[in-house]
Amino acid sequence: MADLAIVFHWGPADMDPLPLSELMDWRERAITRWEQTHGK
C-alpha cells in the first residue's frame, strides 16, 4: 500500500490492523489527494 505510505505517511504498523476493504477506501482517498495536489 505504497499510496498510503506516500500520501498519508503511514507505515506498515499503521495499516496492518485495518481490513482490506478499509485499506482500499483509504487508497482511493490517497489517489484523490495526490491528484488534487500534483495534477492528474
One Martini backbone bead per residue (centre of mass of N, CA, C, O) as a GRO file, in nm:
protein
   40
    1MET     BB    1   0.064   0.060   0.026
    2ALA     BB    2   0.218   0.313  -0.100
    3ASP     BB    3   0.007   0.536  -0.116
    4LEU     BB    4  -0.025   0.571   0.193
    5ALA     BB    5   0.269   0.625   0.265
    6ILE     BB    6   0.305   0.882   0.092
    7VAL     BB    7   0.049   1.059   0.165
    8PHE     BB    8   0.014   0.974   0.499
    9HIS     BB    9   0.262   0.839   0.646
   10TRP     BB   10   0.232   0.527   0.654
   11GLY     BB   11   0.289   0.238   0.808
   12PRO     BB   12   0.255  -0.092   0.856
   13ALA     BB   13   0.139  -0.061   1.151
   14ASP     BB   14  -0.106   0.118   1.055
   15MET     BB   15  -0.231  -0.100   0.839
   16ASP     BB   16  -0.257  -0.389   0.962
   17PRO     BB   17  -0.546  -0.360   1.125
   18LEU     BB   18  -0.677  -0.324   0.856
   19PRO     BB   19  -0.900  -0.391   0.642
   20LEU     BB   20  -0.910  -0.420   0.311
   21SER     BB   21  -1.156  -0.235   0.258
   22GLU     BB   22  -1.031   0.012   0.406
   23LEU     BB   23  -0.773   0.036   0.243
   24MET     BB   24  -0.919   0.095  -0.025
   25ASP     BB   25  -1.051   0.356   0.066
   26TRP     BB   26  -0.782   0.502   0.136
   27ARG     BB   27  -0.662   0.479  -0.147
   28GLU     BB   28  -0.865   0.664  -0.286
   29ARG     BB   29  -0.793   0.911  -0.117
   30ALA     BB   30  -0.498   0.925  -0.200
   31ILE     BB   31  -0.543   0.968  -0.500
   32THR     BB   32  -0.707   1.226  -0.479
   33ARG     BB   33  -0.495   1.393  -0.329
   34TRP     BB   34  -0.269   1.369  -0.535
   35GLU     BB   35  -0.428   1.498  -0.774
   36GLN     BB   36  -0.478   1.776  -0.631
   37THR     BB   37  -0.155   1.840  -0.586
   38HIS     BB   38  -0.028   1.701  -0.885
   39GLY     BB   39  -0.209   1.607  -1.073
   40LYS     BB   40  -0.313   1.389  -1.348
   0.00000   0.00000   0.00000
